[in-house]
């Protein structure tokens, strides 16, 4: 224990026991549909976390300004334009701030009992700085307070053999983190002021749960560290920094568009006119002064470092998972494992479980698994009448949590700081003086869960990774070898044991690691430059693999560098406790993997070699390619037979056709649970994305099943009564409308087409061709086009007039159910779908059928994405609409007559006509009176969208 705090941890308290959330359920399921999530009221800590997240982001800016004040060069490399330098400084800033937050959390939990300041040393330090400031002391020229913070954090961590290391916990990770920091006491005073008070009241750290530390971290990594290329200014509402010099160089009208694009800032008429008229940076600054961000007040000089809301979190796809979702997913994942013996589990049954989160972030799912398994373990001890030796007054639940954390939990993340946070989160929630953070080092690993090899596959050359047209040029290979010899000094064997005296088992493990690294490195071997000539081929593969552990071998040096840079994770080697058993694998894999798409409007960049690896090695990387789809397959493949999967993923994975390969890859390994939980579209704060829980069980050998069809996964529905469910099933069994009745004909606009289309009620050359968009389509109303296109400017991509005239119906795409009108042959954008006719269905009959309440009810109730998020009517949806039974096809004529009466009038659907239309369609679909009443209630509660969208 550190001498700076000799009594640290002497009076640890249990984490308030939280019996209500930790105790095992008695088997009763909450009311509602099977698997439905029971929404809990937000705990008090949620509001505190929300306040603190905003303030922590402000404190991060204070810390950055303090760094630049202490070192105007901002660390040299950072302000000199080095992206690597800025990343390093940003990591130091985030780490320093997270240390302060963790210390404040520990104070509130009594974990600093015995330290100076009566167990609240940071609060006491802040009071001292406050008092010095009140006495007129110049905190800007005082130093020493940061050294006290560094010592306190070391004391918190140095609790066992070796302590915790690296990133968040390593004293040498960044100069900001040790006692030699040049930051002034004034900087620490301002940072603590931002963290300790909100609107004059103290921040209640005691109400926070350990998972909230993760949401604070997610808020901090949402910023990139940039350098001002010109005089700049931070603006509300997003606190984004705008280059005023670059803004001034734009024509007046384009300045407003740039402000909206960069800073999400929309100005009123008076301020907009001032911005447009500004002729200098000073005038621009004055015009925008009322919108200046309090986080970075005033103008930023050229060369100043600043925090910019960035794409890092979006690229990483990481978001804090609310506690009620983690609780529900973990419980449903673990319950079958705990019940498989046919009765309550014994203590050994619980402690033999291996539970992993392959994208653990700050550890929210592992913390919840620790709570739930510990509660079951404490109950099992009580049933058995025997508990392990406890210290006097020690609660059994605390000891149970320590044992579960030590024996059952595993995790991986690519972000080293997140790994440190996960270790500390588990340690803080366990609060066991005998469990040092370092004990979790081997269980929670930093690495890439998706990039690694298995022992069984490294014996063969991976032709898919690296192919050569012929033998490498001998002279080029000699040059590359000489180059490598000059810059790659010999290194010790990468055995894990300390010192040179490694036993044979450790040497074998090191060689195994080197071999798997070498094989995996072939997927990332440089394809250009002098190293490309050294690439092993089939003829030299065996020699390359044999020398993988040789520190003097140039190729081995390359493979080591690639492995370290890519953070390969070989699951069999990383977690022998889970994979060195008769049935290898984890008993449960849980978590919320990153949501990152590599296709579509939100597509994120991906390196070609990574794309090739995913495509060749993961069957889920087809169709709609996404990182979460890859994790679905990876997680399923890590399970042992009978193991349980519990992931939070976008709901679209369950039913969109583009995710069929993901479902197929999963279903080949696991059997999905019925009635999967749906968490809605607002589960994640600040993110509009419907999400669900994927729960399934790993199939038993002898071999995985072939899943050719990849059906949609069924989600629990709490919105359907018995009548609705029966009607939905019955209509779904009918044959659909002919597919040829629907198609996509709209003009597909690109970014540059924004200059070719103008909003105007009348043509103004060169914008003379009228073109409709979705909001111009109402119920039996095709409104006059409000846009005109420069047809010559898009020549070659615009359809011929006869193509537009062939369309019979206009169907609005952005809607929760079909809304259709007759077409008059004018062009339209791709926000409108096209309807046609055939020998059975005239455009007039189809017009009425699509606008009827029974068809709309079916569409809305059948398609999950019609009820959630930002809905779109899709061609596949239209082609799935049930056609009336053949026995009632005679009523199509009645629809045709009604459509000929109402459609050409282009005046909408009067109430009396709607009742008649709905009655005809209900008769066509053979609906009972009870079913008709169900649809009528839905229609009354579901109004049409406004004409403007």
Protein Blocks (a to p, Z undefined) as FASTA:
>chain_A
ZZklmmgoklcccehhommlmpccehiaceddehiacdddddfklmmmmmmmmmmmmmmm
mmmmmmmmmmmnnoojmmnopaklmmmmmmmmmmmmmmmmmmmmmmmnopmgoiahihpa
mlmmmmmmmmmmmnopafklgghjlmmmmmmmmmmmmmbghiaeehjllmklpmklmmkb
cbdfklmmmmmmmmmpgghiacdfklpcfklmmmmmmmmmmpccdddfbdcddddfklpa
cdfklmmmpcfklmmmmmmmmnopacdfklmmmmmmpcbfklmmmmmmmmpcfklgcjdd
ehiacddddfklmmnopacddfklmmmmmmmmmmmmmmmnopacdfklmmmpccddfblm
nolmmmmmmmmmmmmmmmmmmmnopacdddehiafklmmmmmmmmmmpccddfblklmmm
mmmmmmmmnopaklcfklmmmmmccddfkbccdfklmmpccfkloccfbdcdfklmmmmm
mmmmmmmccdddfbfbgcjbdcfklmmmmmmmmmmmmmmmmmmgcfedjklmmpccfklm
mmmmmmmmpmklmklmmmmmmmmmnopacfklmmmmlmmcfbgcdfbdcdjdddddfedj
klccddfklmmmmmmmmmklgcjadfklmmmmmmmmmpcehiacdddddfklmmpmklmm
mmmmmmmmpccdehiacebjmlpghiacddddddddddddfbdcddfkopadddddfkbc
fklmmmmmmmmmpccddfklpccfbdcddfklmmmpccdfbdcdfblbccddfklpcehi
acddfbdcdfklmgojaccfklmmmpmbdcdfbdcbdcddddehiacdfkbccddddfkl
cfklmmmmmmpmklmmmmmmmpmklmgcjadddfklmmmpccddfklmmmmmmmmmmmmm
mmmnonojafklmmmmmmmmmmmnopafklmmmmmmmmmmmccddfkZZ
